[in-house]
Amino acid sequence: MGRSAPDRGNEAGTAAIRAVVSGAVQGVGFRDATVRRARELGVVGWVRNGDDGAVLAHAEGPELAVEELVAFLRSGPPLARVSGVAIDRVAAEGHEQFAIRGVSAGAFVVQEHAASTRHFDLRLEVAGVMRSWALPKGPSLDPAVKRLAVEVADHDTAHDAFEGRLGEGQAIVWDRGAYEQGGRVAWPQALVRGHAVFVLHGEKLRGGFALQRTRPGANVQWLLIKRRDEHARPGSDVVAERPRSVISGRTLDETLE
């Protein structure tokens, strides 16, 4: 790993890198082997298959441990044929463990809903139902913004594409896509424990997020927080900037006219 590259990772002997491993590296157990080696070394981050046949990895942790993981990437598991590894120093993202990305856990949808109050509904597919949270101010791509998320009743997956009249109001599908589960604790136990990390692949919302429970009881409250990664947009307001439905192209106000 070239030491001449600018170190934008953590301080005090830690580093963060992004690697692109080329060659015959998919379908040979590369991701599983990388996860095992990274966890042995105490490195956090992720590994995933790229669309072009490469394997992509993000790793952060002690400098020497990251260097050892890079050395592993240069050789790969026994069946791999690595032709090259490109390394860039990047900013640390604050991951909790080293995991495989790119494996969908199901669907997610964000509806904007005008009823007694105007709000957004975040829904994540978990064990065949859509676990749901009401977001009074909507989601954010700014990691400094912590949005209140009030847990509400589960919904059926059949409602994921619904737009139109809902009760006394209207609803649009503000965003939708697939998501990946993350964090140290397996789902749905992560939700039971009150801290769930996940990655969204939507048209508007992308990258890592976390739900942190702040108040248990009858009206369970959480905070929805954007994680610091390449999809974070400090200072942005994605709700105001992109108000239209990803299905109809209409805003909620236009459906109410």
Accessible surface in RSA format (square Angstrom, percent):
REM  Atomic radii and reference values for relative SASA: ProtOr
REM  Chains: A
REM  Algorithm: Lee & Richards
REM  Probe-radius: 1.40
REM  Slices: 20
REM RES _ NUM      All-atoms   Total-Side   Main-Chain    Non-polar    All polar
REM                ABS   REL    ABS   REL    ABS   REL    ABS   REL    ABS   REL
RES MET A   1    51.03  26.4   2.63   1.7  48.40 115.2   4.12   3.5  46.91  62.1
RES GLY A   2    48.84  60.2   0.00   N/A  48.84  60.2  34.91  95.8  13.92  31.2
RES ARG A   3   161.90  68.0 132.82  67.7  29.08  69.2  65.34  89.3  96.56  58.5
RES SER A   4   117.68  99.4  77.75 103.8  39.93  92.0  59.21 126.1  58.47  81.9
RES ALA A   5    39.39  36.2  26.74  41.3  12.65  28.8  32.46  45.7   6.93  18.4
RES PRO A   6    99.71  72.7  88.04  80.3  11.67  42.4  99.71  82.3   0.00   0.0
RES ASP A   7    82.61  57.9  49.26  49.0  33.34  78.8  28.10  66.1  54.51  54.4
RES ARG A   8   140.77  59.1 124.27  63.3  16.50  39.3  58.36  79.8  82.41  49.9
RES GLY A   9    18.08  22.3   0.00   N/A  18.08  22.3   0.58   1.6  17.50  39.2
RES ASN A  10    70.67  48.7  61.74  59.7   8.93  21.5  16.27  39.2  54.40  52.6
RES GLU A  11   152.73  87.7 137.40 103.9  15.33  36.5  58.61 113.4  94.12  76.8
RES ALA A  12   104.98  96.5  57.88  89.3  47.10 107.1  77.94 109.8  27.04  71.6
RES GLY A  13    54.84  67.6   0.00   N/A  54.84  67.6  35.74  98.1  19.10  42.8
RES THR A  14    33.29  23.7  31.84  32.3   1.45   3.5  31.84  42.8   1.45   2.2
RES ALA A  15     0.01   0.0   0.00   0.0   0.01   0.0   0.01   0.0   0.00   0.0
RES ALA A  16     0.00   0.0   0.00   0.0   0.00   0.0   0.00   0.0   0.00   0.0
RES ILE A  17     0.01   0.0   0.01   0.0   0.00   0.0   0.01   0.0   0.00   0.0
RES ARG A  18    52.95  22.2  50.98  26.0   1.98   4.7  20.62  28.2  32.33  19.6
RES ALA A  19     0.00   0.0   0.00   0.0   0.00   0.0   0.00   0.0   0.00   0.0
RES VAL A  20    60.47  39.8  58.81  53.2   1.67   4.0  58.81  51.1   1.67   4.5
RES VAL A  21     0.00   0.0   0.00   0.0   0.00   0.0   0.00   0.0   0.00   0.0
RES SER A  22    46.04  38.9  45.65  60.9   0.39   0.9  32.66  69.5  13.38  18.7
RES GLY A  23    35.31  43.5   0.00   N/A  35.31  43.5  15.68  43.0  19.63  44.0
RES ALA A  24    60.94  56.0  46.16  71.2  14.79  33.6  57.86  81.5   3.08   8.2
RES VAL A  25     1.03   0.7   0.00   0.0   1.03   2.5   0.00   0.0   1.03   2.8
RES GLN A  26    63.35  35.4  42.55  31.1  20.80  49.5  17.52  37.3  45.84  34.8
RES GLY A  27    83.70 103.2   0.00   N/A  83.70 103.2  43.73 120.0  39.97  89.5
RES VAL A  28    35.53  23.4  23.00  20.8  12.53  30.2  28.27  24.6   7.27  19.7
RES GLY A  29    41.60  51.3   0.00   N/A  41.60  51.3  31.02  85.1  10.58  23.7
RES PHE A  30     3.88   1.9   1.63   1.0   2.25   5.9   1.63   1.0   2.25   6.4
RES ARG A  31    71.19  29.9  69.72  35.5   1.46   3.5   3.05   4.2  68.14  41.3
RES ASP A  32    76.14  53.3  73.39  73.0   2.75   6.5  15.06  35.5  61.07  60.9
RES ALA A  33     9.33   8.6   6.89  10.6   2.44   5.5   7.38  10.4   1.95   5.2
RES THR A  34     0.00   0.0   0.00   0.0   0.00   0.0   0.00   0.0   0.00   0.0
RES VAL A  35    16.72  11.0  16.72  15.1   0.00   0.0  16.72  14.5   0.00   0.0
RES ARG A  36   144.82  60.8 139.50  71.1   5.31  12.7  67.06  91.6  77.76  47.1
RES ARG A  37    73.24  30.8  72.10  36.8   1.14   2.7  16.60  22.7  56.64  34.3
RES ALA A  38     0.00   0.0   0.00   0.0   0.00   0.0   0.00   0.0   0.00   0.0
RES ARG A  39   128.25  53.8 105.19  53.6  23.07  54.9  48.14  65.8  80.11  48.6
RES GLU A  40   125.03  71.8  84.72  64.1  40.31  96.0  44.44  86.0  80.59  65.8
RES LEU A  41    31.83  17.7  14.38  10.3  17.45  43.9  19.16  13.5  12.66  34.1
RES GLY A  42    50.97  62.9   0.00   N/A  50.97  62.9  35.78  98.2  15.19  34.0
RES VAL A  43     3.04   2.0   0.00   0.0   3.04   7.3   0.00   0.0   3.04   8.2
RES VAL A  44    37.13  24.4  37.13  33.6   0.00   0.0  37.13  32.3   0.00   0.0
RES GLY A  45     1.70   2.1   0.00   N/A   1.70   2.1   0.00   0.0   1.70   3.8
RES TRP A  46     9.42   3.8   9.42   4.6   0.00   0.0   9.42   5.0   0.00   0.0
RES VAL A  47     0.00   0.0   0.00   0.0   0.00   0.0   0.00   0.0   0.00   0.0
RES ARG A  48    56.71  23.8  56.71  28.9   0.00   0.0   7.84  10.7  48.87  29.6
RES ASN A  49    52.18  36.0  36.33  35.1  15.85  38.2  14.23  34.3  37.95  36.7
RES GLY A  50    12.46  15.4   0.00   N/A  12.46  15.4   6.14  16.9   6.31  14.1
RES ASP A  51   163.55 114.6 120.05 119.5  43.50 102.9  44.06 103.7 119.49 119.2
RES ASP A  52   121.44  85.1  81.02  80.6  40.42  95.6  51.45 121.1  69.99  69.8
RES GLY A  53    32.48  40.1   0.00   N/A  32.48  40.1  27.87  76.5   4.61  10.3
RES ALA A  54     6.05   5.6   4.57   7.0   1.48   3.4   5.36   7.5   0.69   1.8
RES VAL A  55     0.00   0.0   0.00   0.0   0.00   0.0   0.00   0.0   0.00   0.0
RES LEU A  56    49.46  27.5  49.46  35.4   0.00   0.0  49.46  34.7   0.00   0.0
RES ALA A  57     0.07   0.1   0.07   0.1   0.00   0.0   0.07   0.1   0.00   0.0
RES HIS A  58     0.00   0.0   0.00   0.0   0.00   0.0   0.00   0.0   0.00   0.0
RES ALA A  59     0.20   0.2   0.20   0.3   0.00   0.0   0.20   0.3   0.00   0.0
RES GLU A  60     6.38   3.7   6.15   4.7   0.23   0.6   1.66   3.2   4.73   3.9
RES GLY A  61    13.04  16.1   0.00   N/A  13.04  16.1  12.85  35.3   0.19   0.4
RES PRO A  62    69.36  50.6  69.36  63.2   0.00   0.0  69.36  57.3   0.00   0.0
RES GLU A  63    27.45  15.8  26.73  20.2   0.72   1.7  19.09  36.9   8.37   6.8
RES LEU A  64   125.85  70.1 124.21  88.9   1.64   4.1 124.21  87.2   1.64   4.4
RES ALA A  65    11.13  10.2   8.55  13.2   2.58   5.9   9.92  14.0   1.21   3.2
RES VAL A  66     0.00   0.0   0.00   0.0   0.00   0.0   0.00   0.0   0.00   0.0
RES GLU A  67    41.52  23.8  35.60  26.9   5.92  14.1  16.06  31.1  25.46  20.8
RES GLU A  68    84.47  48.5  78.98  59.8   5.49  13.1  30.68  59.3  53.79  43.9
RES LEU A  69     0.02   0.0   0.02   0.0   0.00   0.0   0.02   0.0   0.00   0.0
RES VAL A  70     2.03   1.3   2.03   1.8   0.00   0.0   2.03   1.8   0.00   0.0
RES ALA A  71    60.17  55.3  49.47  76.4  10.70  24.3  52.86  74.4   7.31  19.4
RES PHE A  72    39.04  19.5  32.71  20.3   6.33  16.5  38.23  23.2   0.80   2.3
RES LEU A  73     0.12   0.1   0.12   0.1   0.00   0.0   0.12   0.1   0.00   0.0
RES ARG A  74   109.03  45.8  92.63  47.2  16.40  39.0  47.17  64.5  61.86  37.5
RES SER A  75    74.05  62.6  55.65  74.3  18.40  42.4  50.16 106.8  23.89  33.5
RES GLY A  76    13.63  16.8   0.00   N/A  13.63  16.8   0.00   0.0  13.63  30.5
RES PRO A  77    13.09   9.5   8.24   7.5   4.85  17.6  11.10   9.2   1.98  12.3
RES PRO A  78   125.54  91.5  98.49  89.8  27.05  98.3 111.54  92.1  14.00  87.0
RES LEU A  79   125.71  70.0 116.04  83.0   9.67  24.3 116.04  81.5   9.67  26.0
RES ALA A  80     6.72   6.2   0.00   0.0   6.72  15.3   0.00   0.0   6.72  17.8
RES ARG A  81   151.92  63.8 145.52  74.2   6.40  15.2  69.18  94.5  82.74  50.1
RES VAL A  82    37.57  24.7   4.98   4.5  32.60  78.5   5.13   4.5  32.44  88.0
RES SER A  83    93.07  78.6  50.00  66.7  43.07  99.2  49.88 106.2  43.19  60.5
RES GLY A  84    29.04  35.8   0.00   N/A  29.04  35.8  28.97  79.5   0.06   0.1
RES VAL A  85    23.89  15.7   1.28   1.2  22.61  54.5   1.96   1.7  21.93  59.5
RES ALA A  86    62.55  57.5  51.78  79.9  10.77  24.5  58.85  82.9   3.70   9.8
RES ILE A  87    37.33  21.2  10.67   7.9  26.67  64.3  10.67   7.7  26.67  72.4
RES ASP A  88    92.89  65.1  90.73  90.3   2.16   5.1  16.90  39.8  75.99  75.8
RES ARG A  89    20.06   8.4  10.21   5.2   9.85  23.5   2.31   3.2  17.75  10.8
RES VAL A  90    24.46  16.1  24.46  22.1   0.00   0.0  24.46  21.2   0.00   0.0
RES ALA A  91    54.38  50.0  50.10  77.3   4.27   9.7  50.10  70.6   4.27  11.3
RES ALA A  92    28.94  26.6   9.78  15.1  19.16  43.6   9.80  13.8  19.14  50.7
RES GLU A  93    15.87   9.1   7.94   6.0   7.93  18.9   6.54  12.6   9.33   7.6
RES GLY A  94    47.00  58.0   0.00   N/A  47.00  58.0  35.82  98.3  11.18  25.0
RES HIS A  95    33.47  18.3  19.47  13.5  14.00  35.8   5.59   5.8  27.88  32.4
RES GLU A  96    39.41  22.6  32.40  24.5   7.01  16.7  13.19  25.5  26.22  21.4
RES GLN A  97    45.45  25.4  38.34  28.0   7.11  16.9  15.61  33.2  29.83  22.6
RES PHE A  98     0.76   0.4   0.00   0.0   0.76   2.0   0.00   0.0   0.76   2.2
RES ALA A  99    25.40  23.4  24.13  37.2   1.27   2.9  25.40  35.8   0.00   0.0
RES ILE A 100    54.11  30.8  34.23  25.5  19.88  47.9  34.23  24.6  19.88  53.9
RES ARG A 101    21.39   9.0  20.94  10.7   0.45   1.1   5.74   7.8  15.65   9.5
RES GLY A 102    42.42  52.3   0.00   N/A  42.42  52.3  10.64  29.2  31.77  71.2
RES VAL A 103    89.88  59.1  80.40  72.8   9.48  22.8  83.41  72.5   6.46  17.5
RES SER A 104    68.32  57.7  39.85  53.2  28.47  65.6  35.51  75.6  32.81  46.0
RES ALA A 105    37.02  34.0   7.16  11.1  29.86  67.9  18.91  26.6  18.12  48.0
RES GLY A 106    19.09  23.5   0.00   N/A  19.09  23.5  17.99  49.4   1.09   2.4
RES ALA A 107    35.05  32.2  32.38  50.0   2.67   6.1  34.33  48.3   0.73   1.9
RES PHE A 108     1.81   0.9   0.00   0.0   1.81   4.7   0.00   0.0   1.80   5.2
RES VAL A 109     1.22   0.8   1.22   1.1   0.00   0.0   1.22   1.1   0.00   0.0
RES VAL A 110     0.18   0.1   0.18   0.2   0.00   0.0   0.18   0.2   0.00   0.0
RES GLN A 111     2.46   1.4   2.46   1.8   0.00   0.0   0.00   0.0   2.46   1.9
RES GLU A 112    13.50   7.8  13.50  10.2   0.00   0.0   0.00   0.0  13.50  11.0
RES HIS A 113    22.20  12.1  22.20  15.4   0.00   0.0  19.40  20.0   2.80   3.3
RES ALA A 114    13.67  12.6  12.72  19.6   0.95   2.2  13.42  18.9   0.25   0.7
RES ALA A 115    46.72  43.0  19.10  29.5  27.62  62.8  21.70  30.6  25.03  66.3
RES SER A 116   117.06  98.9  73.42  98.0  43.64 100.5  58.11 123.7  58.95  82.6
RES THR A 117    91.97  65.4  84.74  85.9   7.23  17.2  73.44  98.6  18.53  28.0
RES ARG A 118   111.78  46.9  91.62  46.7  20.16  48.0  50.51  69.0  61.28  37.1
RES HIS A 119    28.89  15.8  28.12  19.5   0.77   2.0  21.11  21.8   7.78   9.0
RES PHE A 120    10.69   5.4  10.69   6.6   0.00   0.0  10.69   6.5   0.00   0.0
RES ASP A 121     8.70   6.1   8.70   8.7   0.00   0.0   0.93   2.2   7.77   7.8
RES LEU A 122     1.73   1.0   1.73   1.2   0.00   0.0   1.73   1.2   0.00   0.0
RES ARG A 123     9.41   4.0   9.41   4.8   0.00   0.0   0.35   0.5   9.07   5.5
RES LEU A 124     0.00   0.0   0.00   0.0   0.00   0.0   0.00   0.0   0.00   0.0
RES GLU A 125    47.85  27.5  47.23  35.7   0.62   1.5   3.40   6.6  44.45  36.3
RES VAL A 126     7.01   4.6   5.37   4.9   1.64   3.9   6.82   5.9   0.19   0.5
RES ALA A 127    97.83  90.0  45.32  69.9  52.52 119.5  66.21  93.2  31.63  83.8
RES GLY A 128    54.41  67.1   0.00   N/A  54.41  67.1  30.11  82.6  24.31  54.4
RES VAL A 129    57.43  37.8  57.43  52.0   0.00   0.0  57.43  49.9   0.00   0.0
RES MET A 130     0.00   0.0   0.00   0.0   0.00   0.0   0.00   0.0   0.00   0.0
RES ARG A 131    46.74  19.6  46.74  23.8   0.00   0.0   7.11   9.7  39.63  24.0
RES SER A 132     0.94   0.8   0.14   0.2   0.81   1.9   0.14   0.3   0.81   1.1
RES TRP A 133     0.12   0.0   0.12   0.1   0.00   0.0   0.12   0.1   0.00   0.0
RES ALA A 134    17.40  16.0  17.40  26.9   0.00   0.0  17.40  24.5   0.00   0.0
RES LEU A 135     0.24   0.1   0.24   0.2   0.00   0.0   0.24   0.2   0.00   0.0
RES PRO A 136    64.62  47.1  49.21  44.9  15.41  56.0  50.00  41.3  14.62  90.9
RES LYS A 137   154.27  75.3 138.31  84.9  15.96  38.0  87.59  78.8  66.68  71.0
RES GLY A 138     0.00   0.0   0.00   N/A   0.00   0.0   0.00   0.0   0.00   0.0
RES PRO A 139     1.70   1.2   0.55   0.5   1.15   4.2   0.55   0.5   1.15   7.1
RES SER A 140     7.87   6.7   4.34   5.8   3.53   8.1   3.79   8.1   4.08   5.7
RES LEU A 141     6.97   3.9   6.86   4.9   0.12   0.3   6.86   4.8   0.12   0.3
RES ASP A 142    14.80  10.4  14.77  14.7   0.03   0.1   0.00   0.0  14.80  14.8
RES PRO A 143    11.33   8.3   2.94   2.7   8.39  30.5   2.94   2.4   8.39  52.1
RES ALA A 144    78.09  71.8  46.90  72.4  31.19  71.0  54.39  76.6  23.70  62.8
RES VAL A 145    43.52  28.6  39.23  35.5   4.28  10.3  42.50  36.9   1.02   2.8
RES LYS A 146   130.18  63.5 104.31  64.0  25.88  61.6  48.73  43.9  81.46  86.8
RES ARG A 147    41.57  17.5  41.18  21.0   0.40   0.9   5.29   7.2  36.28  22.0
RES LEU A 148    68.96  38.4  62.50  44.7   6.47  16.3  62.50  43.9   6.47  17.4
RES ALA A 149     0.00   0.0   0.00   0.0   0.00   0.0   0.00   0.0   0.00   0.0
RES VAL A 150    37.62  24.8  37.62  34.1   0.00   0.0  37.62  32.7   0.00   0.0
RES GLU A 151    48.90  28.1  35.09  26.5  13.81  32.9   7.27  14.1  41.63  34.0
RES VAL A 152    56.96  37.5  42.72  38.7  14.23  34.3  52.06  45.2   4.90  13.3
RES ALA A 153    77.06  70.9  59.69  92.1  17.38  39.5  70.86  99.8   6.20  16.4
RES ASP A 154    78.07  54.7  53.68  53.4  24.38  57.7  16.31  38.4  61.75  61.6
RES HIS A 155    53.79  29.4  46.59  32.4   7.20  18.4  32.18  33.2  21.61  25.1
RES ASP A 156    82.54  57.8  74.32  74.0   8.23  19.5  24.44  57.5  58.10  57.9
RES THR A 157    54.03  38.4  45.29  45.9   8.74  20.8  17.51  23.5  36.52  55.2
RES ALA A 158    84.81  78.0  47.62  73.5  37.19  84.6  60.09  84.6  24.71  65.5
RES HIS A 159    93.46  51.1  93.09  64.7   0.37   0.9  60.58  62.4  32.88  38.3
RES ASP A 160    27.99  19.6  27.58  27.5   0.41   1.0  20.95  49.3   7.05   7.0
RES ALA A 161    59.03  54.3  45.86  70.8  13.17  29.9  46.81  65.9  12.22  32.4
RES PHE A 162    73.01  36.5  64.99  40.3   8.01  20.9  72.11  43.7   0.89   2.6
RES GLU A 163    49.03  28.1  23.65  17.9  25.38  60.4  17.40  33.7  31.63  25.8
RES GLY A 164    22.62  27.9   0.00   N/A  22.62  27.9  21.45  58.9   1.17   2.6
RES ARG A 165   161.02  67.6 141.46  72.1  19.56  46.6  61.50  84.1  99.51  60.3
RES LEU A 166    64.29  35.8  62.55  44.8   1.73   4.4  63.47  44.6   0.81   2.2
RES GLY A 167    68.42  84.4   0.00   N/A  68.42  84.4  44.30 121.6  24.13  54.0
RES GLU A 168   169.22  97.2 137.62 104.1  31.60  75.2  56.65 109.6 112.57  91.9
RES GLY A 169     4.58   5.7   0.00   N/A   4.58   5.7   4.58  12.6   0.00   0.0
RES GLN A 170    19.59  11.0  19.59  14.3   0.00   0.0   2.60   5.5  16.99  12.9
RES ALA A 171     0.23   0.2   0.00   0.0   0.23   0.5   0.00   0.0   0.23   0.6
RES ILE A 172     0.74   0.4   0.74   0.6   0.00   0.0   0.74   0.5   0.00   0.0
RES VAL A 173     0.00   0.0   0.00   0.0   0.00   0.0   0.00   0.0   0.00   0.0
RES TRP A 174     0.31   0.1   0.31   0.2   0.00   0.0   0.04   0.0   0.27   0.4
RES ASP A 175     0.00   0.0   0.00   0.0   0.00   0.0   0.00   0.0   0.00   0.0
RES ARG A 176    96.39  40.5  93.24  47.5   3.16   7.5  23.37  31.9  73.02  44.3
RES GLY A 177    27.41  33.8   0.00   N/A  27.41  33.8  23.01  63.2   4.40   9.8
RES ALA A 178    38.44  35.3  34.82  53.7   3.62   8.2  35.16  49.5   3.29   8.7
RES TYR A 179     0.17   0.1   0.00   0.0   0.17   0.4   0.17   0.1   0.00   0.0
RES GLU A 180     6.59   3.8   6.59   5.0   0.00   0.0   5.25  10.1   1.34   1.1
RES GLN A 181    69.50  38.9  43.50  31.8  26.00  61.9  10.01  21.3  59.50  45.1
RES GLY A 182    17.08  21.1   0.00   N/A  17.08  21.1  15.22  41.8   1.86   4.2
RES GLY A 183    13.55  16.7   0.00   N/A  13.55  16.7   4.47  12.3   9.08  20.3
RES ARG A 184   171.58  72.0 141.17  72.0  30.41  72.4  52.75  72.1 118.82  72.0
RES VAL A 185    44.29  29.1  37.86  34.3   6.42  15.5  41.69  36.2   2.59   7.0
RES ALA A 186    71.18  65.5  55.10  85.0  16.09  36.6  65.19  91.8   6.00  15.9
RES TRP A 187    26.13  10.5   3.87   1.9  22.25  52.3   3.87   2.1  22.25  36.1
RES PRO A 188    56.49  41.2  56.46  51.5   0.03   0.1  56.46  46.6   0.03   0.2
RES GLN A 189    94.55  52.9  94.46  69.0   0.09   0.2  39.49  84.1  55.06  41.8
RES ALA A 190     2.00   1.8   1.88   2.9   0.12   0.3   2.00   2.8   0.00   0.0
RES LEU A 191     2.57   1.4   0.27   0.2   2.31   5.8   0.52   0.4   2.05   5.5
RES VAL A 192   109.87  72.3  95.52  86.5  14.36  34.6 102.07  88.7   7.81  21.2
RES ARG A 193   172.12  72.3 141.42  72.1  30.70  73.1  45.67  62.4 126.45  76.6
RES GLY A 194     1.94   2.4   0.00   N/A   1.94   2.4   1.94   5.3   0.00   0.0
RES HIS A 195    65.80  36.0  58.87  40.9   6.93  17.7  56.19  57.9   9.61  11.2
RES ALA A 196     0.09   0.1   0.00   0.0   0.09   0.2   0.09   0.1   0.00   0.0
RES VAL A 197    13.16   8.7  12.52  11.3   0.64   1.5  12.52  10.9   0.64   1.7
RES PHE A 198     0.06   0.0   0.06   0.0   0.00   0.0   0.06   0.0   0.00   0.0
RES VAL A 199    11.92   7.8  11.92  10.8   0.00   0.0  11.92  10.4   0.00   0.0
RES LEU A 200     2.08   1.2   2.07   1.5   0.02   0.0   2.07   1.5   0.02   0.1
RES HIS A 201    47.03  25.7  37.19  25.8   9.84  25.2  30.85  31.8  16.17  18.8
RES GLY A 202     4.50   5.6   0.00   N/A   4.50   5.6   2.21   6.1   2.29   5.1
RES GLU A 203    98.17  56.4  79.11  59.9  19.06  45.4  37.84  73.2  60.33  49.3
RES LYS A 204    14.39   7.0   6.25   3.8   8.13  19.4   6.61   6.0   7.77   8.3
RES LEU A 205     2.53   1.4   2.53   1.8   0.00   0.0   2.53   1.8   0.00   0.0
RES ARG A 206    96.69  40.6  96.30  49.1   0.39   0.9  32.55  44.5  64.14  38.9
RES GLY A 207     1.90   2.3   0.00   N/A   1.90   2.3   0.99   2.7   0.91   2.0
RES GLY A 208     1.73   2.1   0.00   N/A   1.73   2.1   1.73   4.8   0.00   0.0
RES PHE A 209     0.78   0.4   0.78   0.5   0.00   0.0   0.78   0.5   0.00   0.0
RES ALA A 210     5.62   5.2   5.62   8.7   0.00   0.0   5.62   7.9   0.00   0.0
RES LEU A 211     0.00   0.0   0.00   0.0   0.00   0.0   0.00   0.0   0.00   0.0
RES GLN A 212    66.70  37.3  66.70  48.7   0.00   0.0  24.90  53.0  41.80  31.7
RES ARG A 213    69.47  29.2  55.05  28.1  14.42  34.3   6.26   8.6  63.21  38.3
RES THR A 214    74.66  53.1  38.42  38.9  36.24  86.4  40.42  54.3  34.24  51.8
RES ARG A 215   115.02  48.3 114.91  58.6   0.11   0.3  49.42  67.5  65.60  39.8
RES PRO A 216    96.42  70.3  87.03  79.3   9.40  34.2  87.21  72.0   9.21  57.3
RES GLY A 217    54.83  67.6   0.00   N/A  54.83  67.6  38.34 105.2  16.49  36.9
RES ALA A 218   108.91 100.1  60.36  93.1  48.55 110.4  72.99 102.8  35.91  95.1
RES ASN A 219    95.66  66.0  90.77  87.7   4.89  11.8  11.01  26.5  84.65  81.8
RES VAL A 220    28.14  18.5  27.58  25.0   0.56   1.4  27.58  24.0   0.56   1.5
RES GLN A 221    44.27  24.8  44.27  32.4   0.00   0.0   0.00   0.0  44.27  33.6
RES TRP A 222     1.61   0.6   1.61   0.8   0.00   0.0   1.61   0.9   0.00   0.0
RES LEU A 223    45.73  25.5  45.73  32.7   0.00   0.0  45.73  32.1   0.00   0.0
RES LEU A 224     7.43   4.1   4.93   3.5   2.49   6.3   4.93   3.5   2.49   6.7
RES ILE A 225    36.97  21.0  36.89  27.5   0.08   0.2  36.97  26.6   0.00   0.0
RES LYS A 226     4.05   2.0   0.15   0.1   3.90   9.3   0.15   0.1   3.90   4.2
RES ARG A 227    40.42  17.0  35.57  18.1   4.85  11.6  16.18  22.1  24.24  14.7
RES ARG A 228   142.71  59.9 139.00  70.9   3.71   8.8  55.26  75.5  87.45  53.0
RES ASP A 229    19.66  13.8   2.32   2.3  17.33  41.0   7.27  17.1  12.39  12.4
RES GLU A 230    95.92  55.1  56.03  42.4  39.90  95.0  53.58 103.6  42.34  34.6
RES HIS A 231    64.64  35.3  55.92  38.9   8.72  22.3  33.12  34.1  31.52  36.7
RES ALA A 232    20.67  19.0   6.06   9.4  14.61  33.2   6.06   8.5  14.61  38.7
RES ARG A 233    98.15  41.2  94.90  48.4   3.25   7.7  44.33  60.6  53.82  32.6
RES PRO A 234   100.67  73.4  76.64  69.9  24.03  87.3  76.86  63.5  23.80 147.9
RES GLY A 235    73.56  90.7   0.00   N/A  73.56  90.7  37.71 103.5  35.85  80.3
RES SER A 236    19.66  16.6   4.55   6.1  15.11  34.8   9.23  19.6  10.44  14.6
RES ASP A 237    68.41  47.9  64.94  64.6   3.46   8.2  28.54  67.2  39.86  39.8
RES VAL A 238     1.01   0.7   0.34   0.3   0.66   1.6   0.34   0.3   0.66   1.8
RES VAL A 239    30.57  20.1  28.83  26.1   1.74   4.2  28.83  25.1   1.74   4.7
RES ALA A 240    70.16  64.5  42.21  65.1  27.95  63.6  51.16  72.1  18.99  50.3
RES GLU A 241    90.13  51.7  58.28  44.1  31.85  75.8  44.02  85.1  46.11  37.6
RES ARG A 242   107.91  45.3 103.46  52.7   4.46  10.6  32.54  44.5  75.37  45.7
RES PRO A 243    56.05  40.8  54.47  49.6   1.58   5.7  55.78  46.1   0.26   1.6
RES ARG A 244   113.16  47.5 111.59  56.9   1.58   3.8  41.70  57.0  71.47  43.3
RES SER A 245     6.38   5.4   0.00   0.0   6.38  14.7   0.00   0.0   6.38   8.9
RES VAL A 246    30.42  20.0   3.61   3.3  26.80  64.6  10.81   9.4  19.61  53.2
RES ILE A 247    74.01  42.1  42.13  31.4  31.88  76.8  44.73  32.2  29.28  79.5
RES SER A 248    56.36  47.6  21.78  29.1  34.58  79.7  30.67  65.3  25.69  36.0
RES GLY A 249    34.13  42.1   0.00   N/A  34.13  42.1  25.79  70.8   8.34  18.7
RES ARG A 250   112.28  47.1 112.12  57.2   0.17   0.4  34.04  46.5  78.24  47.4
RES THR A 251    21.85  15.5  21.85  22.2   0.00   0.0  18.84  25.3   3.01   4.6
RES LEU A 252     0.88   0.5   0.00   0.0   0.88   2.2   0.00   0.0   0.88   2.4
RES ASP A 253    75.63  53.0  73.34  73.0   2.29   5.4  24.81  58.4  50.82  50.7
RES GLU A 254    51.98  29.8  51.23  38.8   0.75   1.8  21.24  41.1  30.73  25.1
RES THR A 255    26.86  19.1  10.90  11.0  15.96  38.0  11.48  15.4  15.38  23.2
RES LEU A 256    86.87  48.4  54.62  39.1  32.25  81.1  57.64  40.5  29.23  78.7
RES GLU A 257   174.84 100.4 105.49  79.8  69.35 165.1  77.42 149.8  97.41  79.5
END  Absolute sums over single chains surface
CHAIN  1 A    12141.1       9025.3       3115.7       6600.7       5540.4
END  Absolute sums over all chains
TOTAL         12141.1       9025.3       3115.7       6600.7       5540.4
